[in-house]
Amino acid sequence: MKIHKYDTVIVGAGGAGMRAAIESTKRSRTAVLTKLYPTRSHTGAAQGGMAAALANVEEDNWEWHTFDTVKGGDYLVDQDAAEILAKEAIDAVLDLEKMGLPFNRTPGGTIDQRRFGGHSRNHGEAPVRRSCYAADRTGHMILQTLYQNCVKEGVEFYNEFYVLDLLLSEVDGVKRTAGVVAYDLATGEIHVFQAKAVIFASGGNGKFYKVSSNAHTLTGDGQAAAWRRGLPLEDMEFFQFHPTGIWRMGILLTEGARGEGGILRNKDGERFMEKYAPVMKDLASRDVVSRSIYTEIREGRGCGPEGDHVFLDLTHLPPEQLDAKLPDITEFARTYLGIEPYTDPIPIQPTAHYAMGGIPTNVQGEVLLDNTTVVPGLYAAGEVACVSVHGANRLGTNSLLDINVFGKRAGIAAAEYAATADYVELPEDPASLVVEQVERLRSSTGTERVTEIRKALQDTMDKNVMVFRTEQTLKEAVDEIAALRKRYKNVSVQDKGKRFNTDLLEAIELGNLLELAEVTAVSALARKESRGGHYREDYPDRDDVNFMRHTMAYREVDADGNESIRLDYKPVVQTRYQPMERKY
Amino acid sequence: MTTTLDKTEGLGPAVAGAAPYITATFRIRRFNPEVAEEAAWEDFEIEIDPKERVLDALHKIKWEMDGTLTFRRSCAHGICGSDAMRINGRNRLACKTLIKDINPEKPITVEAIKGLTVLKDLVVDMEPFFQAYRDVMPFLVTTGNEPTRERLQSAEDRERFDDTTKCILCAACTSSCPVFWNDGQYFGPAAIVNAHRFIFDSRDEAGEQRLEILNDRDGVWRCRTTFNCTDACPRGIEVTKAIQEVKRALITRRF
């Protein structure tokens, strides 16, 4: 076991982690621990753009953007946080441009902007051009630009280090951050990183669904580490299904395709979104569009022999526009479906995309251990966190924004904290939990296989905790996940080696997914209303009287070691906007 | 050794209904110094829908037959750059290569990319590759006061380096280059592509410095214009053209 000592340790090297690292490296001795090489992070898969009211192509302002974000999140958004997001968006985009990001340009040479779902002029009057973009690889360009600037700043990376545990020490009755424990994939060695400040920026957990736009590696490792150490998870029942995933595969086709004029059509060729969202049509918020697609499918207007998908139609757009603005997604259609988007519509279905919930933080990125108390030295930013700027449903282009605004804030806050704080003593035998976990899996002779449990988990999540939910489906999911967690205790791996043992790591990742799926299903079962991405057929209306509040889930362990989930609630911060019925 | 699996369940997402499965043999170059000093080929016979990706086949083998099979992957749709490998003798991304397109009638060979040290099975040491990238100053360099708003750039100036911004650092190009195979000191196509991305960016002011770096004996002049890199690039970047443009800029000092 090796022990390292840094002022600040950042877990994850996607957009939020690297944006934080650029700030914290300037201010404190920083290490970034990442299970992937930084440029492999899933920020790179984001396509359509990053929202900011630059008003480069038409009138716009940050207040309109704040309103759209709050409305998009079905009023579960903390409005103080949304205001920060929208205000700081402008500098966040300009920062990236100055770092070198090659945005598309207007004829006047400024950053070009395009339409995106849920973004409107003057509180819902009409779609507005707010998304700053680089073709349909904006996330790729953000990831590359941030990595380039990390190289420039000399950020220290530990690549292919899996952080498996968070170390908290109690000092005078207060839980404080002591560091993290990581597993080095190349050697199998376990490393303890003592740190004054730790930032979780480890991304989402969308791999507990089968049809998902998420990378194989998005397994919620950060959320699970915090959860096991007794920290709460907020609003986990809110998971976004992106309307346009490639049929059956789930590969993302950007909303920018509809921003450029693409239209969703059912088997009759009808532009069905006109029925569900007369003003914003195909550019309504994602939860609305995904539900509309499934309504079409359920009512027999789906396409194909099994009627299980609809079409994204780009055929009326000039090929030059597709080549210039949407080169990657048209290439995906050609590669994976053998379809030419110039002439043929693309079969799509909603795909699991983004966790609105996560580790609760305040607007400085400080992690909360209950509704108000911060854990000194612990920060989170990006998809792993819940600020909450996305509420019950995130708007497209607000996640690339989130990672930049709150990544930067967390990076500065953590480094400033580290500059004045002392190291907290490591707990006795700090790596024990990880050593025990790794050794148990490596030496297990159990008969259960990772692949079977993972498949069963994804099947039940797709079937029961998807776009439409009921008491019955959620109960079924809770029961099945509990059974799978029992089976997981008897799981074994074939690779017993130390070198690049991805078999072992996949087993650990599955354990994380199981725990987070359980929190998601239990939180969803208790929310007896429909709001944003959480739609209950048995409670189809939003219920502001009983549920205008964030879910806070806690892991409880009794004296016999039995685990349970306790749910509590946290008030929503409301400033300017009173909840209204949401129409697009 | 041949391991067979006769069940067709547990396939990837592209499968449903009466998918026309085929039996395909994957001949994979295995290496694990914890087990044996030498690398060896191993055959796996699987039933799979030919419209699936080579990555799906590798997952099927790993998840259902041999958990020790080791490879890198993440996004599974050609954007993260993790899974460059040599498939039927040609560098490709496993997640962008459909089985039907690589003649599954015959055994499909899969091996690690060349020119970088193999650490286990299909996993190579990427450090020398990333070091070459870092050595070309792959970041925007400017002088003077920053503008309040964005730096202006015309659409034409932006277009000038568009192609080379697509690079995902997968190393398919560099590890397809015969010069790189023979001499690992050569910067390789990917590093030059990323230098190109900044040399031809109208906002950047360090073009001369990057050109000097690439004027080195291990720089652009080692390129023998074999076009392997262009053929290998899964992003369709005209790599050889970019290298030629850097060479021309070195001669004319205009960029």
Boltz contact constraints between the chains, C-beta under 6 A:
constraints:
  - contact:
      token1: [A, 36]
      token2: [B, 74]
      max_distance: 6.0
  - contact:
      token1: [A, 39]
      token2: [B, 169]
      max_distance: 6.0
  - contact:
      token1: [A, 40]
      token2: [B, 74]
      max_distance: 6.0
  - contact:
      token1: [A, 40]
      token2: [B, 80]
      max_distance: 6.0
  - contact:
      token1: [A, 40]
      token2: [B, 82]
      max_distance: 6.0
  - contact:
      token1: [A, 44]
      token2: [B, 79]
      max_distance: 6.0
  - contact:
      token1: [A, 44]
      token2: [B, 80]
      max_distance: 6.0
  - contact:
      token1: [A, 45]
      token2: [B, 75]
      max_distance: 6.0
  - contact:
      token1: [A, 45]
      token2: [B, 79]
      max_distance: 6.0
  - contact:
      token1: [A, 94]
      token2: [B, 150]
      max_distance: 6.0
  - contact:
      token1: [A, 97]
      token2: [B, 150]
      max_distance: 6.0
  - contact:
      token1: [A, 98]
      token2: [B, 146]
      max_distance: 6.0
  - contact:
      token1: [A, 100]
      token2: [B, 140]
      max_distance: 6.0
  - contact:
      token1: [A, 102]
      token2: [B, 165]
      max_distance: 6.0
  - contact:
      token1: [A, 105]
      token2: [B, 153]
      max_distance: 6.0
  - contact:
      token1: [A, 105]
      token2: [B, 155]
      max_distance: 6.0
  - contact:
      token1: [A, 105]
      token2: [B, 158]
      max_distance: 6.0
  - contact:
      token1: [A, 109]
      token2: [B, 152]
      max_distance: 6.0
  - contact:
      token1: [A, 109]
      token2: [B, 153]
      max_distance: 6.0
  - contact:
      token1: [A, 109]
      token2: [B, 154]
      max_distance: 6.0
  - contact:
      token1: [A, 111]
      token2: [B, 150]
      max_distance: 6.0
  - contact:
      token1: [A, 148]
      token2: [B, 138]
      max_distance: 6.0
  - contact:
      token1: [A, 148]
      token2: [B, 139]
      max_distance: 6.0
  - contact:
      token1: [A, 149]
      token2: [B, 139]
      max_distance: 6.0
  - contact:
      token1: [A, 151]
      token2: [B, 134]
      max_distance: 6.0
  - contact:
      token1: [A, 152]
      token2: [B, 139]
      max_distance: 6.0
  - contact:
      token1: [A, 215]
      token2: [B, 74]
      max_distance: 6.0
  - contact:
      token1: [A, 215]
      token2: [B, 75]
      max_distance: 6.0
  - contact:
      token1: [A, 216]
      token2: [B, 74]
      max_distance: 6.0
  - contact:
      token1: [A, 217]
      token2: [B, 74]
      max_distance: 6.0
  - contact:
      token1: [A, 248]
      token2: [B, 13]
      max_distance: 6.0
  - contact:
      token1: [A, 248]
      token2: [B, 14]
      max_distance: 6.0
  - contact:
      token1: [A, 249]
      token2: [B, 13]
      max_distance: 6.0
  - contact:
      token1: [A, 249]
      token2: [B, 14]
      max_distance: 6.0
  - contact:
      token1: [A, 251]
      token2: [B, 77]
      max_distance: 6.0
  - contact:
      token1: [A, 335]
      token2: [B, 96]
      max_distance: 6.0
  - contact:
      token1: [A, 451]
      token2: [B, 63]
      max_distance: 6.0
  - contact:
      token1: [A, 493]
      token2: [B, 67]
      max_distance: 6.0
  - contact:
      token1: [A, 494]
      token2: [B, 67]
      max_distance: 6.0
  - contact:
      token1: [A, 494]
      token2: [B, 68]
      max_distance: 6.0
  - contact:
      token1: [A, 495]
      token2: [B, 67]
      max_distance: 6.0
  - contact:
      token1: [A, 495]
      token2: [B, 68]
      max_distance: 6.0
  - contact:
      token1: [A, 497]
      token2: [B, 34]
      max_distance: 6.0
  - contact:
      token1: [A, 499]
      token2: [B, 34]
      max_distance: 6.0
  - contact:
      token1: [A, 499]
      token2: [B, 120]
      max_distance: 6.0
  - contact:
      token1: [A, 500]
      token2: [B, 70]
      max_distance: 6.0
  - contact:
      token1: [A, 500]
      token2: [B, 120]
      max_distance: 6.0
  - contact:
      token1: [A, 500]
      token2: [B, 123]
      max_distance: 6.0
  - contact:
      token1: [A, 502]
      token2: [B, 70]
      max_distance: 6.0
  - contact:
      token1: [A, 503]
      token2: [B, 67]
      max_distance: 6.0
